[in-house]
Amino acid sequence: MKATFGAGCFWHVEDLLRKTKGIKSTQVGYIGGKLPNPTYEEVCTDRTGHAEAVQVEYDPNEITYDELLKVFWSNHDPTTLNRQGPDIGHQYRSAIFFHNEEQAQIAQKSKEELEKSGKFQKPIVTEIVPAPEFYKAEDYHQKYFQKHGLS
């Protein structure tokens, strides 16, 4: 099965998900913008509308979509609009790009439960939207932390 998340710089998110039990493959890329086949430099202008994202293939017998969402929620700040830490821009937004109606419902329920939990003092601004076309990022971005001994 496929899942796609935006949670700031895709290097960290990819590394985290790659190490999660049940994840079969990861790739980083760009999603949710208006320009076909954008480059990293174009996305960094904050004019294409794309988010840096990680798309994973996972085995639902080893990890559920709900469990993936728990990893997503617990490893970034979903209350900061277009920002994660020092990274600022629309490409760093918090987003769940669902691939079917079941994922949409699970994601919405997960977000509502997190809002009710009181874990965050500010409103959660995470988008939950249908997954449009995903454009794979340049090879030097793939498994960046692993390639550079940061993992």
C-alpha positions, 0 to 999 in steps of 0.5 A: 500500500502507498502513503504520502506525507509532508512534514517539513524537509523531506530528508528527516521524514524519509529517514524516520519512515525508512527505519519504521517497521513495515515500510518497504520503500521510501522516496522523496519528492514534490506533490500538490503544486501546479508545475509538472516535474518541478526541480528542487530549485523551482520548489524552493522559490515557494512559487510552485505550490508543491510540498516536499513529501515522502511517499512510502510503500508499506505492508499493512500486515506489519503496520497499519495506516493509523500507526503510520499516522502516529509516526507522522504526528509525533515527529513534526509540529502540525501547528505551524503553518508552512514551517518546520523549525528553521525551514519556512515556506509553503513547501514545508507545510504539514500535509497528509495526501490520501490515496483512497477514501479509507485513508481520508477517513482514518486521517481525519479521525486521527487529526480530530482525536489529536486536536481533542487530546490537548497535546497542542496549545495551538490549532493543527493546520495539517492539510488532508487532501487527495494525493495528486501526482507525485514527482520524484525528487532528484537522486541526490535527495533520495536517502540523503541522511543515509548517504551522508552518514547522518542516519 
